[in-house]
Amino acid sequence: MSRKHPIISITGSSGAGTTSVKKTFEQIFFREKVNAVYIEGDAFHRYDRAEMRAQMAKEAERGNKHFSHFSPETNLFEELERAFRDYGETGTAVTRHYVHDAEESALHGTAPGTFTEWKQLPENSDLLFYEGLHGAVVTDKVNVARYADLKIGVVPVINLEWIQKLHRDRSARGYSTEAVTDTILRRMPDYIHYICPQFTETDINFQRVPTVDTSNPFVARWIPTPDESMVVIRFKNPRGIDFPYLLSMLPQSWMSRANSIVCPGAKLDLAMQLILTPLIMQLIERKRSLK
């Protein structure tokens, strides 16, 4: 952790909502005039799209049915840890960009499904913002979590996560329900070993819980809306959190435990603004006090 060069990491699995959370942070950065630099989690995948498909086919031939984007074998954990450490020490680090589609391809000048060249982050930033799968990962070889000053977990309950993945992959990527189900099953061991444990490392978790029946996510016809959901907000260390203020500002919210608030799903953005703005400003003020 670094007083001079703070790091915020947002961790959540694919489809968990980390991208919308990133937009909330960008609003806070803009409003509070915070100059942030960004690292995207998929920039630290080991393989590009074509390489991953080829590697997956090889692993399947060897009988490995659980080869996924969640594991150390398919990610550059050491390089990610080094990027966090370097930024904390020097205020800059090396990263790259994974090109998802034709629009990003036109912007970056490389084909969809490939990486840009590695490059140095701009200097003189206020903080580093990471959003991806492994912002708080800890293994026997690396400990990314120890370098982040504020770690946020964004997690839908598992059935809701599956519904979101099924709908996204079928509508946006044209996959069948059977193909998406196979992907979920293939990823499950790595999800249990490398994604779930991170949410014990995070400082705050935002977990969306549907209030409608999601008993069989594989036949659900639509994704539960925010109005059909609640959000459980868990603080690892509740000391210093003004719970009465948060309860008064979030209508229909209540405390379910001494370190947890439950609020309506439609109030997620407001809850994040209320909770995260003072924490971000604490990091910035701590940084500026060193100058």
KAPEUR-V194816 format. One record per residue. N is the residue number from 1. SS is DSSP state (~ for helix, > for strand, _ for the rest). PHI is phi as a letter, one per 30 degrees, with the letter a starting at -180 (NA if undefined). D_LAST is the distance of its C-alpha to the last C-alpha in Angstrom with 1 decimal. Layout:
N;SS;PHI;D_LAST  N;SS;PHI;D_LAST
This chain:
1;_;NA;17.6  2;_;b;14.0  3;_;d;11.0  4;_;d;8.8  5;_;b;11.8  6;>;d;14.2  7;>;b;17.9  8;>;c;20.5  9;>;b;24.1  10;>;c;27.3  11;>;b;30.4  12;_;a;34.0  13;_;d;37.2  14;_;e;38.8  15;_;i;39.7  16;_;d;37.7  17;_;j;35.9  18;~;d;32.5  19;~;d;32.6  20;~;d;33.1  21;~;d;30.2  22;~;e;28.0  23;~;d;29.1  24;~;d;28.1  25;~;d;24.6  26;~;d;24.6  27;~;d;25.7  28;~;d;22.8  29;~;e;20.3  30;~;d;22.1  31;~;d;22.4  32;_;c;18.8  33;_;h;17.6  34;_;c;16.0  35;_;c;16.1  36;>;c;17.8  37;>;c;19.7  38;>;b;22.9  39;>;b;25.1  40;>;c;28.7  41;~;e;30.6  42;~;d;33.8  43;~;d;32.0  44;~;c;32.4  45;>;d;36.1  46;_;d;38.1  47;_;c;40.9  48;_;d;41.3  49;~;d;43.9  50;~;d;46.9  51;~;d;45.9  52;~;d;45.4  53;~;d;48.8  54;~;d;50.4  55;~;d;48.7  56;~;d;49.7  57;~;d;53.3  58;~;d;53.3  59;~;d;52.0  60;~;d;54.7  61;~;d;57.4  62;_;d;56.2  63;_;j;56.6  64;_;d;52.9  65;_;c;52.9  66;_;b;49.4  67;_;d;47.2  68;_;b;44.3  69;_;d;40.8  70;_;d;39.5  71;_;c;40.1  72;~;d;38.4  73;~;d;41.2  74;~;c;40.3  75;>;b;36.5  76;_;c;33.9  77;~;d;32.2  78;~;d;31.0  79;~;d;29.4  80;~;d;27.8  81;~;d;26.4  82;~;d;25.1  83;~;d;23.4  84;~;d;21.6  85;~;d;20.7  86;~;d;19.6  87;~;d;17.3  88;~;d;15.7  89;~;d;15.3  90;~;b;14.6  91;_;i;13.9  92;_;a;17.5  93;_;a;21.0  94;>;c;24.6  95;>;b;26.8  96;_;b;29.8  97;_;b;31.8  98;>;c;35.1  99;_;d;37.4  100;_;d;39.3  101;_;b;41.7  102;~;d;43.2  103;~;d;40.6  104;~;d;37.7  105;~;d;40.0  106;~;d;40.3  107;~;d;36.5  108;~;c;35.7  109;_;i;39.0  110;_;b;40.1  111;_;d;42.8  112;_;e;42.4  113;_;i;42.0  114;_;b;40.2  115;>;c;36.6  116;_;d;34.6  117;_;d;33.4  118;_;d;30.3  119;>;b;27.2  120;>;d;23.5  121;_;d;21.3  122;_;e;19.2  123;_;d;15.8  124;_;i;12.5  125;_;d;13.7  126;_;d;12.2  127;>;a;14.8  128;>;c;18.1  129;>;c;21.3  130;>;c;24.5  131;>;b;27.9  132;>;l;31.0  133;_;d;33.4  134;_;b;31.5  135;_;d;27.9  136;_;b;28.7  137;_;d;31.4  138;>;b;32.3  139;_;b;35.2  140;_;d;36.6  141;_;c;34.7  142;_;b;31.3  143;>;b;28.9  144;_;d;26.8  145;~;e;26.2  146;~;d;24.1  147;~;c;21.2  148;_;c;20.9  149;_;d;18.8  150;>;b;21.2  151;>;c;24.8  152;>;c;27.3  153;>;c;31.0  154;>;b;33.3  155;>;b;36.9  156;>;d;40.2  157;_;e;43.1  158;~;d;45.0  159;~;d;48.0  160;~;d;45.8  161;~;d;43.8  162;~;d;47.1  163;~;d;48.4  164;~;d;45.3  165;~;d;45.7  166;~;e;49.5  167;~;d;49.1  168;~;d;46.4  169;~;d;48.2  170;~;d;51.6  171;~;d;50.6  172;~;d;47.9  173;~;c;49.2  174;_;i;52.9  175;_;d;53.2  176;_;d;56.0  177;~;e;55.5  178;~;d;57.0  179;~;d;54.5  180;~;d;51.5  181;~;d;53.0  182;~;d;53.4  183;~;d;49.7  184;~;d;48.7  185;~;d;51.0  186;~;d;49.8  187;~;d;46.1  188;~;e;46.8  189;~;e;46.5  190;~;d;43.1  191;~;d;42.0  192;~;d;43.0  193;~;d;41.4  194;~;b;38.1  195;~;c;37.3  196;_;e;38.4  197;_;d;36.6  198;~;d;33.2  199;~;d;33.6  200;~;d;33.6  201;~;d;30.1  202;_;d;28.7  203;_;d;26.8  204;>;b;28.8  205;>;c;32.0  206;>;c;33.7  207;>;c;37.4  208;>;d;39.9  209;>;b;43.4  210;>;d;46.4  211;_;c;48.9  212;_;c;51.7  213;_;d;53.8  214;_;b;52.2  215;_;e;54.7  216;_;c;55.6  217;~;d;52.6  218;~;d;54.7  219;~;b;57.0  220;_;d;54.5  221;_;d;55.1  222;_;a;51.7  223;_;d;48.2  224;_;e;47.7  225;_;d;45.8  226;~;e;42.8  227;~;d;45.3  228;~;c;47.3  229;>;b;44.4  230;>;c;42.2  231;>;c;38.7  232;>;c;37.9  233;>;c;34.3  234;>;c;33.6  235;>;c;30.5  236;_;d;30.1  237;_;b;28.5  238;_;d;29.6  239;_;d;27.9  240;_;j;25.8  241;_;d;27.5  242;_;d;29.2  243;~;d;32.6  244;~;e;34.6  245;~;d;32.3  246;~;d;32.5  247;~;d;36.3  248;~;d;36.7  249;~;d;34.8  250;_;c;36.6  251;_;e;40.3  252;_;i;42.8  253;_;c;40.1  254;>;a;40.7  255;>;c;39.4  256;>;c;41.5  257;>;b;39.8  258;_;d;37.3  259;_;b;34.5  260;>;b;36.0  261;>;c;36.5  262;>;c;39.2  263;>;b;39.1  264;>;e;41.2  265;~;e;40.4  266;~;d;40.0  267;~;c;37.1  268;~;e;34.9  269;~;d;32.6  270;~;d;32.2  271;~;e;31.6  272;~;d;28.9  273;~;d;27.2  274;~;d;27.5  275;~;d;26.4  276;~;d;23.7  277;~;e;21.8  278;~;d;20.4  279;~;d;19.6  280;~;d;17.7  281;~;d;15.7  282;~;d;15.0  283;~;d;13.5  284;~;d;11.4  285;~;d;10.3  286;~;d;9.6  287;~;d;7.5  288;~;d;5.5  289;_;d;5.5  290;_;d;3.8  291;_;d;0.0
